[in-house]
Amino acid sequence: MSDAGERRDRVHVRAPGKINLFLGVGPLDGDGYHALSTVFQAVSLYEDVIATPSDDFSLAVTGVADPSTVPLDDRNLAMRAAKVLAAATGHDGGVHLEIRKSVPVAGGMGGGSADAAAALVACNELWRTGLGHDRLHELGARLGADVPFALSGGTAVGTGRGDVLTPALARGRYEWVLIPDDEGLSTPAVYRAYDVVRAENGPAFYAGREEIDPFEVPPSFFQALLTGEPEELAGCLRNQLEAGSFRLRPELEETIDREVGGAVLAGIVSGSGPTIALLCEDAPTADRTAERLRARGRAALRAHGPVRGAHVISAAEQR
Ligand code: ATP
């Protein structure tokens, strides 16, 4: 048991990346944001954040091929999360955050949001500021629309800007192969490209396939999640924002068309991309698919979902 004289010396928190299983994009609101209807699934590509006490705020990042892609100052979402928590709780110390990244940077999988969620949980524990889930969720939503989901994890429906969450009833475990791209895509640029496609084709356009209602996740989607069968979910995956990613990077569509077939049940761009998520029939199929891609010189990552949201792995104490 802890007592008042104990303090945390080192807190290690893990938070997951996400795939949008469904993403319907509504019109721009007055603030320049799109209203979304989305279904998130948290997957087993994790960001690890280790928080240690410090008088000021500092950051170190490992696990990225090109360190220049991740800011180390106040533009970093984890740094902002720590400062937002300090301001909200009146905590007057700082923190050193070490971020070990596994989620592709600017890949459409919410890596920065996972870092922010992990930093909130880690600092709350390190500083013993004692905020509950709802308060952390509220602070997370201020940092970015995907941060609340990185806190909750699992499978959830997101509305508003994606930050108003309702847990979805989902059975089963889904096996994914993720194909990252060496070069990330800027989320605002993908939305701008999507706006052009939308202006040309109308709000129900879905990347050249059948039309979808961007305001509603269809009931068949939830039925598929309840079966726990990857074949059922494969038929329901939809990402309307893909049209923007395809416009900027046509080879993404070509890769999906080439890789999907047989036991590779479906392929979709994750969020704003450019990471491609392939849903496979089972784990052996997914392992083989990843190996096949690597043999051809492509990067391929394995993951399964759903997994839990940001959680403490260890918290060391010192009297
Ligand atoms: P989005 O949440 O916008 O869809 P994403 O998942 O595609 O983003 P992220 O890896 O979260 O991509 O990063 C997007 C950009 O945010 C990066 O290019 C980087 O400049 C900036 N960024 C801020 N904080 C972080 C962080 N902790 N890790 C990675 N990038 C960060």
Boltz pocket constraint, residues with backbone or C-beta under 6 A from the ligand:
constraints:
  - pocket:
      binder: B
      contacts: [[A, 69], [A, 70], [A, 71], [A, 75], [A, 76], [A, 77], [A, 78], [A, 103], [A, 104], [A, 105], [A, 106], [A, 107], [A, 108], [A, 109], [A, 110], [A, 111], [A, 112], [A, 113], [A, 115], [A, 116], [A, 146], [A, 184], [A, 185], [A, 187], [A, 271], [A, 272], [A, 273]]
      max_distance: 6.0
